[in-house]
């Protein structure tokens, strides 16, 4: 799975993108976030913890809004971590 970070998520992760090996299975968006938070326990100096940023972020899965933390992310997918959307 390809993870692309934008705005505060990019700052907290210290990178604009990375790959997460899912093996042969899929992860939920929540599980992917937990793995990413463990991988990025120490933010770059002056940046927030990634786990805090993920808690308030919006997500796109292969370009489609993915608000459900239980949504399954298949191998080969792209997950974008964006700042929260507002409005309605």
FENCOR-V86632 format. One record per pair of residues at least 24 apart in sequence whose ideal C-beta (glycine too) atoms are under 10 Angstrom apart, sorted by the first residue. I is the first residue (numbers start at 1). J is the second residue. D is the distance in whole Angstrom. If there is no record, write none. Layout:
# FENCOR-V86632
[[I & J & D] [I & J & D]]
This chain:
# FENCOR-V86632
[[1 & 26 & 9] [1 & 27 & 8] [1 & 32 & 7] [1 & 35 & 10] [1 & 61 & 9] [1 & 73 & 6] [1 & 74 & 8] [1 & 75 & 6] [1 & 76 & 7] [1 & 77 & 5] [1 & 78 & 7] [1 & 79 & 6] [2 & 62 & 10] [2 & 76 & 8] [2 & 77 & 7] [2 & 78 & 4] [2 & 79 & 7] [2 & 80 & 9] [3 & 32 & 8] [3 & 33 & 10] [3 & 35 & 10] [3 & 36 & 7] [3 & 39 & 10] [3 & 59 & 10] [3 & 73 & 10] [3 & 77 & 10] [3 & 78 & 8] [3 & 79 & 5] [3 & 80 & 8] [3 & 81 & 7] [4 & 60 & 9] [4 & 78 & 6] [4 & 79 & 7] [4 & 80 & 5] [4 & 81 & 7] [4 & 82 & 9] [5 & 36 & 9] [5 & 40 & 10] [5 & 50 & 9] [5 & 53 & 9] [5 & 54 & 10] [5 & 57 & 9] [5 & 79 & 10] [5 & 80 & 8] [5 & 81 & 5] [5 & 82 & 9] [6 & 57 & 9] [6 & 58 & 10] [6 & 60 & 10] [6 & 80 & 7] [6 & 81 & 7] [6 & 82 & 5] [6 & 83 & 7] [7 & 53 & 9] [7 & 57 & 9] [7 & 81 & 9] [7 & 82 & 7] [7 & 83 & 4] [7 & 84 & 10] [8 & 47 & 8] [8 & 48 & 7] [8 & 50 & 9] [8 & 52 & 9] [8 & 53 & 5] [8 & 54 & 10] [8 & 56 & 8] [8 & 57 & 8] [8 & 81 & 9] [8 & 82 & 9] [8 & 83 & 6] [8 & 84 & 10] [9 & 36 & 9] [9 & 40 & 10] [9 & 48 & 10] [9 & 50 & 7] [9 & 53 & 5] [9 & 54 & 7] [9 & 56 & 10] [9 & 57 & 6] [9 & 58 & 10] [9 & 59 & 10] [9 & 80 & 9] [9 & 81 & 4] [9 & 82 & 7] [9 & 83 & 8] [10 & 47 & 9] [10 & 53 & 9] [10 & 81 & 8] [11 & 43 & 8] [11 & 44 & 7] [11 & 46 & 9] [11 & 47 & 5] [11 & 48 & 8] [11 & 50 & 9] [11 & 53 & 8] [12 & 36 & 10] [12 & 37 & 10] [12 & 40 & 7] [12 & 43 & 5] [12 & 44 & 8] [12 & 47 & 5] [12 & 48 & 5] [12 & 49 & 7] [12 & 50 & 4] [12 & 51 & 9] [12 & 52 & 8] [12 & 53 & 4] [12 & 54 & 8] [12 & 57 & 10] [12 & 81 & 9] [13 & 37 & 10] [13 & 39 & 9] [13 & 40 & 5] [13 & 43 & 8] [13 & 44 & 9] [13 & 47 & 9] [13 & 50 & 5] [13 & 53 & 8] [13 & 54 & 10] [13 & 81 & 8] [14 & 40 & 7] [14 & 42 & 9] [14 & 43 & 7] [14 & 44 & 4] [14 & 45 & 10] [14 & 47 & 7] [14 & 50 & 9] [15 & 40 & 9] [15 & 44 & 10] [17 & 78 & 9] [17 & 80 & 10] [20 & 73 & 9] [20 & 75 & 10] [20 & 77 & 10] [20 & 79 & 8] [21 & 75 & 8] [22 & 73 & 7] [22 & 74 & 8] [22 & 75 & 5] [22 & 76 & 9] [22 & 77 & 9] [23 & 75 & 8] [24 & 75 & 7] [25 & 72 & 9] [25 & 74 & 9] [25 & 75 & 8] [26 & 71 & 10] [26 & 72 & 5] [26 & 73 & 6] [26 & 74 & 5] [26 & 75 & 7] [26 & 77 & 8] [27 & 71 & 10] [27 & 72 & 7] [27 & 73 & 5] [27 & 74 & 9] [27 & 75 & 9] [27 & 77 & 10] [27 & 79 & 10] [28 & 68 & 9] [28 & 69 & 7] [28 & 70 & 5] [28 & 71 & 7] [28 & 72 & 6] [28 & 73 & 7] [29 & 54 & 10] [29 & 59 & 6] [29 & 61 & 7] [29 & 66 & 6] [29 & 67 & 9] [29 & 68 & 7] [29 & 69 & 5] [29 & 70 & 7] [29 & 71 & 5] [29 & 72 & 8] [29 & 73 & 6] [29 & 79 & 7] [30 & 54 & 10] [30 & 68 & 9] [30 & 69 & 4] [30 & 70 & 7] [30 & 71 & 9] [31 & 69 & 9] [31 & 70 & 9] [31 & 72 & 9] [31 & 73 & 8] [32 & 59 & 9] [32 & 61 & 10] [32 & 69 & 10] [32 & 71 & 10] [32 & 72 & 10] [32 & 73 & 6] [32 & 77 & 10] [32 & 79 & 6] [32 & 81 & 10] [33 & 57 & 9] [33 & 59 & 9] [33 & 69 & 8] [33 & 79 & 9] [33 & 81 & 9] [36 & 79 & 9] [36 & 81 & 8] [50 & 81 & 9] [53 & 81 & 8] [53 & 83 & 9] [54 & 81 & 7] [56 & 83 & 8] [56 & 84 & 6] [57 & 81 & 5] [57 & 82 & 6] [57 & 83 & 7] [57 & 84 & 6] [57 & 85 & 10] [58 & 82 & 5] [58 & 83 & 7] [58 & 84 & 5] [58 & 85 & 5] [58 & 86 & 10]]
